[in-house]
């Protein structure tokens, strides 16, 4: 049966190409995804005003033994 699998896949691929040539959009998309890869997803890291969400990173070192009421 394994010998036949290659022939079956070839027939399926041929049929898909025929469908794409006939203008079937799903077949065209499927071939494009298989041959060129799916397009990467674009990620928008800005807010509605176009400004980035992240504008500054602050690193603060805190003494765990110090209480909030005492001054440094």
Protein Blocks (a to p, Z undefined) as FASTA:
>chain_A
ZZmmmmmmmmmmmmmmmmmmnopaklmmmmmmmmnopadddddfbdfkopafblbdcddd
ddfkbcfkbcZZ
